[in-house]
């Protein structure tokens, strides 16, 4: 499988929305949400296989690093278990910044992936997610 990482384009939006719908029980991202943030896609053999959406929340200063938040990561079901999410995350983590993310408390697979890459749980946000209501685990790259 030939894999290419690149910034998302407006042409990619239908594929991003399809992957979002296939990946989450109650998807809530709209097309314009992907355009508001830094969205990278993984293209496998000419098809969008997955995406990662992030944003800079603090630009840094002379005393501290920039801060970035990973907002959304998903891989199409037919491309899962091929290291695509890991590749997208490693690309994002190349930014010289402190990285944060939230993950559902029940999403053990995602938490394991994030821990493998160096994230640790630093806080909990009860009732952060809706439909179904669930606690978020806040993780930071250490």
C-alpha positions in Angstrom: 0.0 0.0 0.0 1.4 3.4 -1.0 0.6 6.0 1.6 0.7 9.8 1.2 0.1 12.4 3.9 -1.0 15.8 2.7 -3.2 18.8 3.8 -6.9 18.3 3.2 -8.5 20.1 0.3 -12.2 21.0 -0.3 -12.3 18.1 -2.7 -11.7 15.7 0.2 -14.7 16.8 2.3 -17.1 14.1 1.2 -14.6 11.4 2.1 -13.8 13.1 5.4 -17.5 13.2 6.3 -18.0 9.6 5.2 -15.1 8.4 7.4 -16.4 10.5 10.3 -19.9 8.9 9.9 -18.3 5.4 9.8 -16.1 6.0 12.8 -18.3 7.6 15.4 -21.7 6.5 16.8 -22.9 10.1 16.8 -20.7 12.1 14.4 -21.0 15.9 14.9 -18.4 17.3 12.5 -19.7 19.3 9.6 -17.8 20.1 6.4 -16.9 23.6 7.5 -15.4 22.2 10.7 -12.7 20.4 8.8 -11.9 23.7 6.9 -11.5 25.7 10.1 -8.6 23.7 11.5 -5.4 22.1 10.3 -6.6 18.9 8.7 -4.2 16.3 7.3 -5.3 13.3 5.3 -3.7 9.9 4.7 -4.2 8.9 1.1 -3.7 5.2 0.4 -3.6 4.1 -3.2 -5.5 7.2 -4.3 -8.2 6.9 -1.6 -8.6 9.0 1.6 -7.9 6.4 4.3 -7.9 8.6 7.3 -7.5 12.1 8.7 -6.2 14.1 11.7 -7.6 17.5 12.7 -5.6 19.8 15.0 -5.1 23.4 16.0 -2.6 25.6 17.7 -4.1 26.9 20.9 -1.0 28.9 22.1 1.7 30.2 19.8 4.4 30.1 22.5 6.6 32.8 23.8 10.2 33.2 24.9 9.5 31.1 28.1 7.3 28.3 26.8 6.5 26.1 23.8 3.5 26.4 21.6 0.5 24.3 22.5 -1.5 22.2 20.0 -4.7 20.3 20.4 -5.6 17.1 18.5 -9.3 17.5 17.8 -10.3 14.5 15.7 -8.6 11.4 14.3 -10.3 8.7 12.3 -9.4 5.9 9.8 -11.9 4.3 7.4 -12.8 0.8 8.5 -11.3 -0.9 5.5 -7.9 0.7 6.3 -7.7 0.2 10.0 -4.9 -1.8 11.7 -2.4 -0.6 9.1 -0.7 2.0 11.1 -2.4 5.0 9.5 -3.5 6.6 12.7 0.0 6.2 14.1 1.5 7.8 11.0 -0.9 10.7 11.2 -0.2 11.2 14.9 3.6 11.0 14.4 3.3 13.6 11.7 1.4 16.0 14.0 3.8 15.4 16.8 6.7 16.7 14.7 5.5 20.2 15.6 7.7 21.6 18.4 4.8 22.0 20.8 3.0 20.6 23.9 0.2 18.4 22.5 -3.2 17.7 24.2 -6.2 15.7 23.3 -9.4 14.4 24.8 -10.6 10.8 24.4 -13.7 8.9 25.5 -13.2 7.0 28.7 -14.5 3.9 27.0 -12.2 4.1 24.0 -9.5 1.8 25.3 -8.0 1.2 21.9 -7.4 4.9 21.2 -6.0 5.4 24.7 -3.5 2.6 24.2 -2.4 4.1 20.9 -1.9 7.5 22.5 0.0 6.0 25.4 2.2 4.1 23.0 3.2 7.5 21.5 4.0 9.1 24.8 0.7 10.6 26.0 -0.3 10.4 29.6 -3.7 11.1 31.3 -3.7 14.4 33.1 -7.3 15.1 33.9 -10.9 13.9 33.5 -13.9 15.9 32.2 -17.1 14.3 33.4 -20.1 14.5 31.0 -17.8 16.0 28.3 -19.3 13.9 25.6 -23.0 13.6 24.6 -24.9 10.9 22.9 -23.9 8.9 24.9 -22.9 11.0 27.8 -19.4 10.1 28.9 -16.3 11.3 30.7 -13.4 12.5 28.6 -9.8 11.7 29.6 -7.5 14.6 28.9 -4.1 13.4 27.7 -0.9 15.3 27.2 2.3 14.3 25.4 5.1 14.0 27.9 
